Amino acid sequence: MAAKSSSEGSAMRQKVLFLCTANSARSQMAEALLRQLAGDQFEVFSAGNMPEEIDPRTLATLQSFGIDSGGLVAKSVAELAGQHFDFVITLCSKAHRECRHWPGSGVVMAWDFPDPKQRPEPNAFARTLQEISERIRLFVLVNSKQVQPLPPPAALTFYKALADETRLLSLLLIERAGELCVCELVEALASPQPKVSRHLAQLRRVGLLLDRREGQWVHYRLHPALPGWMAGIIHSTREHSGELLALPLQRLRDSANPPGSRVQGATQ
């Protein structure tokens, strides 16, 4: 059988349009996530009713999680007028009200995520990316017979990971800060670096953490594909564990190397 041409392959992909008011954060995240996860199955676009420049925090968050942000630009929905899309997905209620009857669309879906620019937590963009990633993976699973996303950690695996004090404190501190390097966790936990690194590696292997290397430094944050209920448990546990976290946080404050600093020799 003759190989399919690239134009034929493109024609077979379903077209997906993500809409948001400004096209500066949520819809750009969704476009980049779906393109990276299943770009061979979906042709992906995003646009806004009142487009603004892409928020630099959007690009920084995507890049820090290893998601390609190349080619992302803010666009007006007017630029896509007349095109047919198999799916039109709005990511805020305002966009859904204004674009619920997109001409020529197959399926119109409403995904309403809080605007990370208005969320109070310090890691708002990372949390929004995690939430959108979970929905994107479900969308791919439901709408593609060929793409099978990796399964999230099983419930038993998740709760076993929380059963160790070092792992639990590491997760709670990382959730609070958004991202921490090994050196910062060594300071906070007052534990040897090999021990901390061993537990972080275990959390990474089971899919709870994602790591990235920046020069000699290894940084950890919650995995963006972590199911919402798991991320919610970690967040709720952190909010109700002030006494448990008091001493680790005090160590960071008293340290000569508080969060954001870089201590030589703290990499794995």
C-alpha positions as CSV (number, residue, x, y, z in Angstrom):
1,M,0.0,0.0,0.0
2,A,1.3,3.4,-1.0
3,A,2.3,5.8,1.9
4,K,-0.1,8.6,2.5
5,S,1.1,12.0,1.6
6,S,1.5,14.7,4.3
7,S,-1.4,16.6,2.8
8,E,-3.6,13.5,3.1
9,G,-2.5,13.0,6.7
10,S,-3.3,16.6,7.5
11,A,-6.8,16.2,6.0
12,M,-7.6,13.2,8.1
13,R,-6.9,15.0,11.4
14,Q,-9.8,16.5,13.3
15,K,-9.7,20.2,13.7
16,V,-10.0,21.6,17.2
17,L,-10.4,25.3,18.1
18,F,-9.8,26.5,21.7
19,L,-11.4,29.8,22.5
20,C,-10.9,32.2,25.4
21,T,-11.5,36.0,25.8
22,A,-7.9,37.2,25.6
23,N,-6.1,34.1,24.1
24,S,-3.2,34.9,26.4
25,A,-3.2,31.9,28.9
26,R,-5.8,29.1,29.1
27,S,-6.4,28.6,25.4
28,Q,-2.7,28.8,24.6
29,M,-2.0,26.1,27.1
30,A,-4.7,23.9,25.7
31,E,-3.4,24.4,22.1
32,A,0.2,23.5,23.1
33,L,-0.9,20.5,25.2
34,L,-3.1,18.9,22.6
35,R,-0.6,19.5,19.9
36,Q,2.1,17.9,21.9
37,L,0.0,15.0,23.1
38,A,-1.8,14.1,19.9
39,G,-0.8,16.4,17.1
40,D,-0.8,13.5,14.7
41,Q,-4.5,13.1,15.4
42,F,-5.7,16.7,15.8
43,E,-5.1,19.9,14.0
44,V,-5.1,22.5,16.8
45,F,-5.9,26.2,16.9
46,S,-6.7,28.8,19.5
47,A,-8.1,32.3,19.4
48,G,-9.8,35.0,21.5
49,N,-12.7,37.4,21.3
50,M,-10.5,40.2,22.6
51,P,-6.9,38.9,22.0
52,E,-4.0,40.3,24.0
53,E,-0.3,39.5,24.0
54,I,0.4,36.0,25.4
55,D,1.2,36.3,29.1
56,P,4.9,35.6,29.6
57,R,4.0,33.4,32.5
58,T,2.0,31.2,30.1
59,L,5.1,30.6,28.0
60,A,7.4,30.2,31.0
61,T,5.1,27.6,32.5
62,L,4.8,25.6,29.3
63,Q,8.5,25.6,28.8
64,S,9.2,24.6,32.4
65,F,7.1,21.5,31.9
66,G,8.8,20.6,28.7
67,I,5.8,21.5,26.5
68,D,6.7,23.1,23.1
69,S,5.5,26.7,22.9
70,G,6.9,27.4,19.5
71,G,4.5,29.0,17.0
72,L,2.0,30.2,19.7
73,V,0.6,33.6,18.8
74,A,-2.5,35.4,20.0
75,K,-5.2,35.5,17.4
76,S,-8.7,37.0,17.0
77,V,-11.6,34.7,16.2
78,A,-12.2,36.9,13.2
79,E,-9.1,35.5,11.6
80,L,-10.7,32.0,11.6
81,A,-14.1,33.0,10.3
82,G,-15.4,30.7,7.6
83,Q,-13.4,27.7,8.7
84,H,-15.0,24.4,9.8
85,F,-13.9,22.9,13.1
86,D,-14.8,19.4,14.4
87,F,-14.6,20.7,17.9
88,V,-14.9,24.3,19.3
89,I,-14.0,24.3,22.9
90,T,-14.4,27.4,25.1
91,L,-12.3,27.8,28.2
92,C,-14.2,30.6,29.9
93,S,-17.9,31.4,30.3
94,K,-17.6,34.7,28.4
95,A,-16.2,33.0,25.3
96,H,-18.9,30.3,25.5
97,R,-21.7,32.9,25.6
98,E,-20.3,34.7,22.6
99,C,-19.2,31.7,20.5
100,R,-21.7,28.9,21.4
101,H,-23.1,28.9,17.9
102,W,-19.9,28.8,15.9
103,P,-20.9,28.5,12.2
104,G,-19.9,25.2,10.7
105,S,-18.7,23.6,13.9
106,G,-19.3,19.9,14.7
107,V,-19.3,19.9,18.5
108,V,-19.2,22.9,20.8
109,M,-17.9,22.2,24.3
110,A,-17.6,24.4,27.4
111,W,-14.6,23.9,29.7
112,D,-14.7,26.7,32.3
113,F,-11.3,27.1,34.0
114,P,-10.4,30.0,36.4
115,D,-8.2,32.7,34.9
116,P,-4.7,32.0,36.3
117,K,-4.0,35.8,36.1
118,Q,-6.7,36.2,38.8
119,R,-6.1,33.2,40.9
120,P,-4.5,34.0,44.3
121,E,-2.1,31.1,44.7
122,P,1.6,31.7,43.8
123,N,1.7,28.8,41.4
124,A,-1.6,29.7,39.6
125,F,-0.3,29.1,36.1
126,A,1.2,25.7,36.9
127,R,-2.1,24.7,38.6
128,T,-4.1,25.8,35.6
129,L,-1.8,23.9,33.3
130,Q,-2.3,20.8,35.4
131,E,-6.1,21.1,35.3
132,I,-6.3,21.7,31.6
133,S,-3.8,18.8,31.0
134,E,-6.2,16.4,32.8
135,R,-9.1,17.5,30.6
136,I,-7.0,17.3,27.4
137,R,-6.0,13.7,28.2
138,L,-9.6,12.7,28.7
139,F,-10.6,14.4,25.5
140,V,-7.9,12.5,23.6
141,L,-8.9,9.2,25.1
142,V,-12.6,9.7,24.3
143,N,-12.1,11.1,20.8
144,S,-9.2,9.1,19.4
145,K,-9.1,5.3,19.0
146,Q,-5.3,5.3,18.3
147,V,-3.9,7.5,21.1
148,Q,-3.9,5.9,24.6
149,P,-2.5,8.3,27.2
150,L,-0.4,6.8,30.0
151,P,-2.6,6.0,33.0
152,P,-2.3,8.2,36.1
153,P,-1.0,6.7,39.3
154,A,-3.4,4.1,40.8
155,A,-5.1,5.2,44.0
156,L,-3.2,2.6,46.1
157,T,0.1,3.9,44.6
158,F,-0.9,7.4,45.4
159,Y,-1.8,6.8,49.0
160,K,1.4,4.7,49.6
161,A,3.4,7.6,48.3
162,L,1.8,9.8,51.0
163,A,2.6,7.3,53.8
164,D,6.2,8.3,54.2
165,E,7.0,11.6,56.1
166,T,9.8,12.6,53.7
167,R,7.7,12.1,50.6
168,L,4.6,13.7,52.1
169,L,6.5,16.8,53.3
170,S,8.2,17.1,49.9
171,L,4.9,17.0,48.1
172,L,3.3,19.6,50.4
173,L,6.3,21.9,50.1
174,I,6.5,21.6,46.4
175,E,2.7,22.2,46.0
176,R,3.0,25.3,48.2
177,A,6.0,26.7,46.2
178,G,5.1,25.5,42.7
179,E,8.6,24.2,42.2
180,L,11.6,23.4,44.5
181,C,15.1,22.1,43.8
182,V,16.7,19.3,45.8
183,C,18.9,21.8,47.7
184,E,15.8,23.6,49.0
185,L,14.2,20.4,50.2
186,V,17.4,19.3,51.9
187,E,17.3,22.5,53.8
188,A,13.6,22.3,54.7
189,L,13.7,18.7,55.8
190,A,17.1,18.8,57.5
191,S,17.8,15.4,55.8
192,P,20.8,14.1,53.8
193,Q,20.7,14.9,50.1
194,P,20.9,11.2,49.0
195,K,17.9,10.4,51.1
196,V,15.8,13.3,49.8
197,S,16.9,12.6,46.2
198,R,15.9,8.9,46.6
199,H,12.4,9.8,47.8
200,L,12.0,12.4,45.0
201,A,13.0,9.9,42.4
202,Q,10.3,7.5,43.7
203,L,7.7,10.2,43.5
204,R,8.8,10.9,40.0
205,R,8.7,7.2,39.0
206,V,5.1,6.8,40.1
207,G,4.0,9.9,38.2
208,L,3.4,12.4,41.0
209,L,6.3,14.7,40.2
210,L,7.9,16.0,37.1
211,D,11.6,17.0,37.2
212,R,13.6,19.3,35.0
213,R,17.3,20.0,34.9
214,E,18.7,23.5,34.6
215,G,22.4,23.4,34.4
216,Q,23.5,21.4,37.5
217,W,20.2,21.9,39.3
218,V,17.3,19.5,39.4
219,H,13.9,21.0,40.1
220,Y,10.7,19.2,41.0
221,R,7.0,20.2,40.7
222,L,3.7,18.3,40.6
223,H,3.1,16.5,37.4
224,P,0.8,18.5,35.1
225,A,-1.1,15.3,34.2
226,L,-1.8,14.5,37.8
227,P,-5.6,13.8,38.2
228,G,-7.5,16.6,39.7
229,W,-8.7,14.6,42.7
230,M,-5.1,13.8,43.6
231,A,-3.9,17.3,43.2
232,G,-6.8,18.4,45.3
233,I,-5.9,16.1,48.1
234,I,-2.4,17.3,48.2
235,H,-3.6,20.9,48.1
236,S,-6.2,20.4,50.9
237,T,-3.6,18.5,53.0
238,R,-1.2,21.3,52.7
239,E,-3.8,23.9,53.7
240,H,-4.7,21.9,56.8
241,S,-1.1,21.0,57.8
242,G,0.2,24.3,59.2
243,E,1.7,22.7,62.3
244,L,3.4,19.9,60.3
245,L,4.9,22.4,57.9
246,A,5.9,25.1,60.4
247,L,9.3,23.8,61.1
248,P,10.4,23.0,57.5
249,L,9.2,26.4,56.4
250,Q,11.1,28.0,59.3
251,R,14.2,26.2,58.3
252,L,13.9,27.7,54.8
253,R,13.4,31.1,56.2
254,D,16.3,30.8,58.6
255,S,18.6,29.2,56.0
256,A,21.2,31.2,54.2
257,N,19.7,29.6,51.0
258,P,15.9,30.3,51.0
259,P,13.6,29.1,48.2
260,G,14.9,30.4,44.9
261,S,18.6,30.2,45.8
262,R,21.1,27.7,44.5
263,V,23.5,25.8,46.7
264,Q,26.4,24.1,45.1
265,G,26.4,20.4,45.4
266,A,22.6,19.9,45.8
267,T,22.0,18.1,42.6
268,Q,21.4,14.4,42.3
